[in-house]
Amino acid sequence: MDIWILGATGRTGRAIAAKLTAQGLTPAAVDRGLRGATAIAAEITRHRPAVVINTIGDYGATAQAIARAGFPGGHYVDLAADLIAIPRLLALHEDAVAAGSTLITGAGFGVLATEAVVAALCEGRPTPREVRVDALASVAMTDGILGTALAASMIDVLITGGRRYANDRLVKTRLGAGTRRITLPDGESVTSTPMPSGELLAAHAASGAPFVTATSSFGSITPAMRAMRLPLTIPALRRAAIARLARTPGKAAPQPRSHSWGHAIVDWPDGTRREGWLRAGEGMDYTAAVVAEVAARLARGEGKPGAYTPAAAFGPDLATVDDAEFILN
């Protein structure tokens, strides 16, 4: 039942620890004295925790080494949300099966809140033709710096560029093109922009649809940001940009809307259309609840060996943690 939280002093790490403690578990905070994925992996191999929760970010660079360090039998969870990190972790599926370990990536609001709606809408139905998902988080800001995890995700969105699925292939699109205003079930509205996110990959896997698009309310893409893309593909410039962005100060602000929403529209070849929503609370608090629930289940031995996104591992009902609920049409 030994659960380690990497990055436990950050906002997300502290929230996850609190959620686990409320379930009667006692997670270990792993922060001081360990620098770099190699050092962390060595300690995991030496101490053999049952579950490792990775919140330190830059998952494309850290996740594989840290996840493998728990083999055989140790389990792993991270909050990756980009098209660089998530495929790399999922590529360990066969190795994880052989090792008897469960690896969960994308255990946060965006991936789960949209993936689960798609899975619920498609359950028991033939393969749809087209899916659109929208991750519409409402997040309260706190005083402090942005942090490495979020900075790395933002930079990797720019590096990846626009993406969507067309005829089952991940194809390039103009980054940030197609911004739309979405009216929410509670009457509020939000602007959402196409993003090369983990939601895209998870929705494609959950539905099997050949055409998939994904948007996020996380932020808009400006021409200046698009111009930064090519220089940031140079590793040294990427690292410098992440370090600089991570130090950006932020001011406390309340969540902008009453709820966070995961949204999906699914179209079938026969003209049938279904729409669904997942209503959740504040986005970061919901993410902490998801990670804690996944880690607790893994610690109890409820996971199946392999590498998965959250709903693929535990089904769409996982998304109803922390009083979240589906609205399906």
C-alpha positions in Angstrom: 0.0 0.0 0.0 3.1 2.3 -0.2 2.3 5.2 -2.4 4.9 7.8 -3.5 4.0 11.2 -4.8 6.8 12.8 -6.9 6.5 16.6 -6.7 4.5 16.4 -3.5 5.1 20.0 -2.5 3.5 21.5 -5.6 -0.2 22.5 -5.7 -1.3 19.3 -7.4 0.9 17.1 -5.3 -0.4 18.6 -2.0 -4.0 18.2 -3.2 -3.5 14.6 -4.2 -1.9 13.8 -0.8 -4.9 15.3 1.0 -7.3 13.2 -1.1 -5.4 10.0 -0.4 -5.2 10.8 3.3 -9.0 11.3 3.4 -9.3 7.7 2.1 -7.2 6.5 5.0 -4.0 6.1 3.0 -0.6 7.6 4.0 1.3 8.7 0.9 5.0 9.4 1.0 6.2 12.9 -0.3 9.2 12.5 -2.5 10.8 15.8 -3.3 14.1 16.6 -1.6 17.5 15.3 -2.5 16.4 13.6 -5.8 17.2 15.5 -9.0 16.4 14.0 -12.4 14.5 11.0 -13.6 17.5 8.7 -13.3 18.0 9.4 -9.6 14.3 9.0 -8.9 14.1 5.7 -10.8 17.0 4.3 -8.8 15.2 5.1 -5.6 12.0 3.5 -6.8 13.9 0.3 -7.8 15.6 0.2 -4.4 12.5 0.9 -2.2 9.8 -0.8 -4.3 6.7 1.4 -3.6 3.4 -0.1 -4.7 2.4 3.0 -6.6 4.3 6.0 -7.9 2.4 9.2 -8.7 4.4 11.5 -11.0 3.5 15.2 -10.8 6.9 16.6 -11.7 6.0 17.3 -15.3 8.0 17.0 -18.6 6.5 13.6 -18.8 7.8 12.9 -22.3 11.3 12.9 -20.8 10.6 11.4 -17.3 7.7 9.0 -17.5 9.2 5.9 -19.2 12.2 5.7 -16.9 10.2 6.3 -13.8 7.4 3.8 -14.8 9.9 1.1 -15.8 11.7 1.5 -12.4 8.6 -0.1 -10.7 8.8 -3.3 -12.8 7.9 -5.9 -11.9 4.6 -5.4 -10.0 4.9 -1.7 -9.2 2.3 0.7 -10.6 2.5 4.2 -12.1 0.2 7.2 -12.6 0.9 10.6 -14.2 -1.0 13.7 -15.4 0.4 13.9 -18.9 -1.9 15.8 -21.4 0.1 16.1 -24.6 0.7 14.1 -27.7 4.4 13.7 -26.9 4.2 12.1 -23.5 1.1 10.0 -23.6 2.0 7.9 -26.7 5.5 7.2 -25.1 3.9 5.9 -21.9 1.3 3.8 -23.8 4.1 2.3 -25.9 5.2 0.4 -22.7 1.9 -1.6 -22.7 3.4 -5.0 -23.6 6.3 -4.6 -21.3 3.9 -3.6 -18.5 1.7 -6.7 -19.1 4.7 -8.9 -18.9 5.8 -7.2 -15.7 2.4 -7.4 -14.0 2.4 -3.6 -13.6 -0.3 -1.0 -14.4 0.6 2.3 -15.9 -2.0 5.1 -16.2 -1.2 8.3 -18.1 -3.5 11.3 -18.6 -5.0 11.0 -15.1 -6.4 14.5 -15.0 -9.4 16.6 -15.9 -8.9 17.0 -19.7 -8.2 13.5 -20.8 -10.6 11.7 -18.5 -13.5 14.2 -18.6 -13.7 13.9 -22.4 -12.6 10.3 -22.9 -15.3 9.1 -20.4 -18.1 11.0 -22.1 -17.1 9.5 -25.5 -16.9 6.0 -24.0 -20.3 6.4 -22.4 -21.9 7.7 -25.6 -20.4 4.9 -27.7 -21.1 2.0 -25.3 -23.0 -0.8 -27.0 -23.1 1.1 -30.4 -21.3 0.6 -33.7 -18.2 2.6 -34.5 -19.0 6.2 -35.2 -17.8 8.3 -38.1 -16.8 11.5 -36.3 -16.1 12.7 -32.7 -15.5 16.1 -31.3 -14.4 16.6 -27.7 -14.0 19.8 -25.7 -12.1 20.0 -22.4 -13.6 23.0 -20.6 -11.9 23.3 -17.2 -12.7 26.1 -14.7 -9.6 26.6 -12.6 -9.0 28.8 -9.6 -5.5 30.4 -9.7 -3.2 30.7 -6.7 -0.4 33.0 -5.9 3.0 31.6 -7.0 5.0 30.7 -10.1 3.6 28.7 -13.0 5.8 25.6 -12.3 7.7 23.2 -14.5 4.9 20.7 -15.1 2.5 23.2 -16.6 5.3 25.1 -18.4 6.5 21.9 -20.2 3.0 21.1 -21.3 2.4 24.5 -22.7 5.7 24.5 -24.6 5.1 21.0 -26.0 1.7 22.1 -27.4 3.5 24.7 -29.4 6.2 22.2 -30.6 3.6 19.6 -31.6 1.5 22.1 -33.7 -2.1 21.6 -34.7 -3.4 18.0 -35.0 -6.6 16.1 -35.7 -7.5 12.6 -36.9 -8.6 12.2 -40.5 -9.2 8.7 -41.9 -7.6 7.3 -38.8 -4.4 9.2 -39.3 -3.1 12.0 -37.2 -2.7 14.9 -39.6 -1.4 18.5 -39.3 -3.6 21.5 -38.9 -3.0 25.2 -38.4 -2.3 25.5 -34.6 -5.1 27.4 -32.9 -7.4 27.6 -36.0 -11.1 27.0 -35.5 -11.7 28.7 -32.1 -15.4 28.5 -31.1 -17.7 29.8 -28.4 -19.5 27.0 -26.6 -22.7 27.4 -24.6 -22.7 25.2 -21.5 -25.7 23.3 -20.0 -25.8 25.8 -17.1 -26.2 28.8 -19.4 -22.6 30.0 -19.1 -20.3 30.1 -22.2 -16.6 29.6 -22.9 -14.2 30.0 -25.8 -12.4 26.8 -26.8 -9.5 26.3 -29.2 -8.3 23.2 -31.1 -5.3 21.8 -29.3 -2.8 18.9 -30.0 -3.8 17.3 -26.7 -4.1 13.9 -25.1 -7.8 14.3 -25.3 -7.5 13.8 -29.1 -5.7 10.5 -28.7 -8.0 9.2 -26.0 -11.2 10.1 -27.8 -9.9 8.3 -30.9 -9.1 5.1 -29.0 -12.4 5.2 -27.0 -14.6 5.6 -30.1 -12.7 4.1 -33.0 -14.0 7.0 -35.1 -11.8 7.8 -38.1 -12.4 11.6 -37.7 -11.7 13.2 -34.4 -11.0 16.8 -33.2 -10.3 18.2 -29.8 -10.5 21.7 -28.3 -9.6 23.1 -24.9 -10.5 26.3 -23.0 -7.0 26.4 -21.6 -5.9 29.3 -23.7 -5.7 30.9 -27.2 -2.8 30.6 -29.7 -1.5 33.9 -31.0 0.5 34.5 -34.2 3.5 35.3 -32.0 3.2 31.9 -30.3 3.0 30.1 -33.6 6.2 31.8 -34.7 8.0 30.4 -31.7 7.3 26.8 -32.7 10.3 26.0 -34.9 13.0 27.5 -32.6 11.5 25.5 -29.6 12.1 22.2 -31.4 15.8 22.7 -30.6 16.3 20.8 -27.3 18.4 23.5 -25.6 16.0 26.2 -26.5 13.1 24.1 -25.3 14.7 23.6 -21.9 15.5 27.3 -21.6 11.9 28.2 -22.5 10.4 25.8 -20.0 12.7 27.1 -17.2 11.8 30.7 -18.0 8.1 30.1 -18.3 8.1 28.0 -15.1 9.2 31.1 -13.1 6.4 33.2 -14.4 4.5 34.6 -11.4 0.8 34.3 -11.1 -1.9 36.0 -8.9 -4.7 34.4 -7.1 -8.1 34.5 -8.9 -11.3 32.6 -8.4 -12.5 30.0 -10.9 -14.0 31.8 -13.9 -17.1 29.6 -14.2 -19.3 27.6 -11.8 -18.3 24.2 -13.2 -15.7 22.4 -15.3 -17.1 20.5 -18.3 -16.0 17.6 -20.4 -18.0 17.6 -23.7 -18.4 15.3 -26.7 -20.4 15.2 -29.9 -20.5 11.8 -31.6 -21.9 11.3 -35.2 -22.6 7.9 -36.8 -22.7 7.1 -40.5 -26.5 6.6 -40.4 -27.0 10.3 -39.4 -27.4 9.5 -35.6 -25.9 12.2 -33.4 -25.4 12.0 -29.6 -24.1 14.7 -27.3 -22.8 14.4 -23.8 -21.3 16.3 -20.9 -19.5 15.6 -17.7 -20.1 18.3 -15.0 -17.3 18.5 -12.5 -16.0 21.0 -9.9 -12.9 23.2 -10.0 -10.5 21.7 -12.5 -7.4 21.2 -10.4 -9.4 19.8 -7.4 -11.1 17.3 -9.8 -7.7 16.3 -11.2 -6.4 15.6 -7.7 -9.5 13.5 -6.9 -9.0 11.4 -10.1 -5.3 10.8 -9.4 -6.0 9.8 -5.8 -8.8 7.4 -6.8 -6.7 5.8 -9.5 -3.7 5.4 -7.1 -6.0 3.9 -4.4 -7.4 1.4 -6.8 -4.0 0.4 -7.9 -2.7 0.1 -4.4 -5.7 -2.3 -3.7 -4.7 -4.4 -6.7 -7.7 -3.5 -8.9 -5.7 -2.5 -12.0 -5.1 -4.7 -15.0 -1.5 -5.0 -16.2 -0.6 -2.8 -19.1 -0.5 0.9 -20.0 -3.8 2.9 -20.4 -5.5 6.2 -20.2 -7.9 6.4 -17.2 -11.2 5.4 -18.6 -9.6 2.7 -20.7 -8.3 1.1 -17.5 -11.3 1.6 -15.2 -14.3 2.4 -17.4 -16.1 5.7 -17.9 -17.7 5.7 -14.4 -14.3 6.6 -13.0 -15.0 10.1 -14.1 -17.8 10.4 -11.6 -15.4 10.9 -8.7 -15.8 13.9 -6.5 -19.5 14.2 -7.2 -19.0 14.7 -11.0 -21.9 13.5 -13.1 -22.8 12.7 -16.7 -25.5 14.5 -18.8 -26.0 12.3 -21.8 -28.4 12.9 -24.7 
